[in-house]
Amino acid sequence: TKGAEGVTYMVVHAKKTVYRIDPKKEKKEKTTPPTVSKEGTEVVKGYNCTKYRVQFAGNDKQEIYQYRWCTTDIKIAKPQMEQGSGSNMFLTEVEGFPVKIDQYINMKAMGGMTINQEMTLDKISETKPDAALFVIPKKYKQEEFDENTFGK
């Protein structure tokens, strides 16, 4: 859930905890922008999409690349991010909203095991969600997010 001021909240139901993630307090690591190439155009879920291949800078433990089908038919402002950064949803290096992301992770440190994740847009609504959806439940506590607890 993204707050109006750019703050993100992560809910961990098993711990009955809501973690507040303030982008202004996050450590800024220098990242290498991904290598992006256009692979053509396709219609996905009824949207005209440009297909991109996105190769992220690898390391000795893992290699990550994605195929993204992005459309400019859906008008949504991208979050303000530095080049090469972004959640798994948005990248500054591609144009449009992702309708489908097919991600491959080669875990070199685990004998070359490959993980494949596919995310596809199911439906999109322009109606404003009910504010009650964003109220922290009474039995939950709120804490500041500490990346050392969760990893990077």
Summary of the structure (lengths in Angstrom):
residues: 152
radius of gyration: 17.5
end to end distance: 18.8
largest distance: 49.7
contacts: 324
relative contact order: 0.21
helix: 9%
strand: 41%
